[in-house]
Amino acid sequence: MTFLAAVLLIAGIVTTVSVLAATRGAQDATAGPSPSAPAPAVTPSPATPADPSSPAQALLASTDDPEACAVTFEGEGISAEPALQKQGVLYADLPVPQRDGMVFAGWYATPEDASAFAVPGRVNGSEPVACTDRETTLYGSWKTPDENAAEDARIPILMYHQFTARPEGEDGWLRGNYAYIGDFEAHMEHIASTGFYLPTWDELSAFIDGRLYLPSHSVIITDDDCDITWLEMGMPIVIEKELLSTAFCITIDGTGPSPSMYVQQRSHTHNMHTAGANGQGRIVNWTAEEIAADMETSAAVLGGVKQVMAYPFGHYNDTAKEGLREAGFEMARTIEPGYVTIGTDKLAMPTIRINYGMGLDSLVGLIG
């Protein structure tokens, strides 16, 4: 017996079985096993299983889109599942969580922003998705119903029509419709530079229901008719300043895809921007079924989107509302002056009309 084998034999007598096994595993590969204690067959240990993927990682594994971003939602009382968004595109369909006795106060970029309800840190569908390693987290916060009511938010929906490059304005009976483009640019710069929050239509709906807190310093930008002056003069300004806006288009006139994610195209009806038999708009002359059919056609031209429309000439009645409901529209904007508040009729939302001659001071007086 070799010296090494003798040492191993003695060690096997005076040590535990576990130490013997460890010692035998360290024997020189050229030495045979001890004749008095044959080495057991070696069974490979199973590999340690990998940690299961997080829900966000599982979402990313389900898509081959290199621009996909998994958004995780965190906050007290929040159980929203992660969702896939697309980097460089505006956030879409962000959830509005519900919690007994509380009002959701929005999504924020950091927990600190959420705690402070910091408007600059609030995230919604007016801004593009930005991720790190294809993931990001949004943080939610809450207000009490009393706190929400105390905010007394009155949300202005601005209504523009046509634009003119002439400081003296246009002639004719539609003169008031033509905002001077210099005034419009000053309006948009004011909104862009003074911390206004730009709610989406789904947020406005939840706000009306009392389910979502909106800050008083909020505004919605809209244009009626999709006139050529909007396309050539007004729209480039909101795109350059990255301001979410809505253009209400008469779809029978022909409507191509929007040139920018910052310009949402919504319905101004398909073929109801025309006087009816009594001089009023067709929408207050037609049946609910006819109205619904027109709105279905208009929505199809706009890619199937419904959600909100603007009444032609501001004309509407109960039949018009019923037609919109039948077509699946939840909201409609009138030309009646006023602000949207908690409890506003979603199918009769008021507006802030912008006429020729309304400079920056006029806008500040209306929206702050």
N, C-alpha and C positions, 0 to 999 in steps of 0.2 A: 504494500500500500504506500502511496506517495505521502510525503510529508503534508501536503495540502489536504489530501483526503482524510488523513488522521485528524487533522485539526477540525475538519468539518464534522467528523464523526463525534468528537468530544462535544462540539458545540451543539449537536443535535440532541445529546443526552441532557445537557444542563440548561437548555433554553426552551422557550415555549414553541409550539408548533408554528406560530406566525413568524417568529424570528428565523426558524429553520427555513421556511419557504423563502423569506427575503434573502437569506444567505446563499441558498442554492441558486437563486436567480442571478447571483453575482459571481458564480464559479467561472473559472476560465473555460472558454468554449471548447478547448481540446481535452478537458478532463472529463471522464465518464461519471455517471451518477454513482452515488454511494451504493454498494451492494446491499447494505442493510436497510436502506430507506430509498426506494426508487422514487424518482421525481414524478409527480403527477403530470398528466397531460395538460398542456397550456391551452386555456380557452380565452380567445381574445375578448377584451372588455368592449361592450357596445359603445359606440360613439355618443358623446353627450349631445342630446338634441339641441338644435339652434333655438334661441328665444323666439317665440311666436311674433309675427309682425304686428305692429300697432295698427289700429283701424285706418289711420292715415296712410301708412305704408301699403296696406292691403288695397286701398283705393288706387294708389299709384301703380301697383302691380297689375291692376285691371285695365290699364290703358297704355297705348303706345304713343300717345301724344306727348312730344317732348316739352310742350309748353304747359302741360297740366300742372296744377298746384292743388295739393290737399290742404283744405282749410279746416282747422280744428277750432271748436268753440268752447270757451271756458267761462266760468263764473258761478256764483252761488245760485243754486236752484236751477242750473241750466243743464239739460241732458240732450241737446241737439247733437245729432250724429255728424261726423266730419263730412265734408262735401267737396267734390271736385270743381275747381274753377279754372280759368284759363289765364295765364300770365299775359299782361299787356292789354287785357280786355276788361271792361268795366265789370265789377262784381254784379252777379245776377242772382235773384231769388234768395237773398239772405234771409234766414229764418227770423221770425218774431216770436220768441219764447213766451209762454204764459205761466203765471205763478199766482196762486190765490192771494188776493189782497195787495197785489203790486202791479206796477206799470213798467213795462220794459223800457229802458232808457238808452238803448242802442248798443252798437258794437264799437270797440275802440282798439287802437293799435297796441296799447300797453295796459297792464293792470292799473298803473297810476292814472292814466287818462280816464279809464273807466270809473275809478273812484272819484275823480274830480269832475266828471261829465264834461271833459275838455272838448269843445267843438272842433279845434284844429286836429285833434287825435281821433275824432269819430270817423268811422269807416262805413260807407254805404255804396250804392250803385251809381254814384256820380264820379267814382274814381277807379282807376285801373288796379288790377290785382298785381301785387309785387311779392315775390317769395324768395326765401333762401333755401337752397337745396330742395326746391319743389315743394316746400311746406311753409305754412304760416299759421299763426294762432290769433284769433280775435277774442276779445274779452268783453263780456256783457256786464251791464249794471242795471239797477232798478231804482225807481222812484215810487213813493206812495201815491195813491190817487189824490190825496190832498196836495202833495207837492206838485203833481202834474197839473192840477187845476189852478194852483197858485201861480204857475208860470204864465197862465193866461195867454198862451201863444195864439197869435192871429196870423195865419199864413197867407201871404199875398201870392196870387197867381197873376203874373204880369202878362198882359195881352198886347202884343205888337201886331201890325198888319204889314203895310208897305213901308219902303224907305226911299229917301231922296238925298241926293248929294247937294241940293240947293239949300243954302241956309235960309233963304226966304220962303221955302216950301213950294208945294205944287199948287196949281190952280184947279178950280172945279169943285164939285160938291163932295168929293172924297178927300179934299185937302187935309182934313183932320186925321185921316188914316195914315198919312205919310210922316213917319218920324224922321227928323234930320239925322243922317248917319253919324254926324259928329256928336250929337246928343246920345245916340245909342251906344257909341263906343265909350263915352264917359260913364253911362249907366253900367255897362258891363265891367269896366275897370273898377268902379266903386264896389260892385258885388264881388269881384275877384280878389280885391285887395283889403277888404275890411272884415273878413272872417265870416261871411254868410254861409250858412248850411244850406245845401241844395237837396231837399227831400226827393225821393223817387215817388212815383204814383202809388206803389204798394205801401210805402211808408205813410203817405198821406191818408190812404184808406184806413190803415191801422190807427193812425192818430185820431181820425174822426170817430172811430169806434171806442176811443179811450184806452186802447191797448198799447200805444206807443207814445213816449214822450218826444216832442220836438221842441228845440230851443226857439225862443222868440225871434232870434236873428236868423230866420229862414226865409227862403224865397224860391219860387218856381218860375222859370222863364218859358214863355210860349209865344208862338207866332201863328196867326191864322192865314190860311189860303195857300201857303207855299208859293207865294208870288215870286216872279222872276227877280224882283228887287231884294227879297229875302235870300234867295239862292246866291245872288251875285254880290250883295253888299252886307246883309246882316249876318248870314250864316258863317262867313269866314271869320268874323270877329269872335263869335262864341267858340269856334273851333280853335282859334289861335290862343284864346284865354282859357281853354279847357273847361268850359262851363256847360254843364248838362242843360239841355234845352229840349223843348218839344215843338215840332212843327205839325200843325193840323192841316192835312192835305185833302183836297177835293180829288178823289182818286180817279174819277172819270177823265180828268184833265191829263192823266198820265203821270205816274210817279215811279221813278227809278229808285234803286237802293240808296240809302243815305250815304253821303260821302264821308261820314265821320261817326264814330261811336258816341260822340258828345251830342249828336242831333238825333233824337228819337222822332220817328215819323208815326203819327197817329191819325185817326180818321176825323175828317170834317164832312163826312158822308161820301157816298159814291156819286149819286145823282140827285141830291136833295138841296143843293145850294142854288136853287132856282125858285122863282115865285110860283105859288100855286094859283088856283082859280080866283081866290079872293084877295090876291096881292100879298098874302102871307107865304112864308116858306112852305115847300112841299111837306116838310116833316110835320106840320100841323094841319095838313090836308089829307094825308094818306092814312090808311089803316095801320094798326100795329103790325099786321102780317107783312104789308108792303114795306114798312119801315125796317122791320127785321131783315127782310130779304136784301134791301139796299145795304144795310150795315154788314151783312154777311159777305156781300160782294166786295165792299170796301176793305173789310178785314183780310180777305183773300189776297187782294192786291198788295196789301202791306205785310204779307208773309204770315198771315194768320193771327197777328196780334190784335187784341181787343182792348180790354182794360178801361180805356178812357177815350172820349170823343169830345168834340166841340160842336154845339148846335149852330147850324147855318143861320146867319143873321141874329143869332141869339134866341130864335123862336123855339118854343117847346110847350108841351101840355102833357096831361096825364097819358094820352095815347102814345105820345112820343116816348115817354118813359117806359111804357109797357113794351113798345117795340124794341127798345134797347135791351130790356131785360130778356126778352125772348131771344135776342141775338147773342146774349152772353156778356153784355157790357155792364160793368159795375158803376162807372163814374162818367159824369158829363159836366162840361164847363159851360156856363151861360155867359152873357155879357152884362149881367146885373152887377152893380158895384158892391164891393165888400171883401171880406177876408174869410178864409176857411177856419173854422173853429171846431172844437170837440162837439159832435152832434150835428154838424152840417149835413144837409141832404146831399148824398153823394151824386145824385142825378140832377142836381141844381146848384152846382158850386159857383160862387160868385167870382169876380175877377177885378183886377186893377187895370183899367184901360189906359194905354199910353197914346196920347194924341200929339199931333204936331205942336211944337213950341214948348213941350215939357222937357226942360233941361235937367241938369243934375240936381239942382236945389229942389225941383218938384219931386223927383224920385225919392230923394232923402226924406222929404216931408211925408211921403206915402209909405216907405218901407224901413226907414231908419238908416 
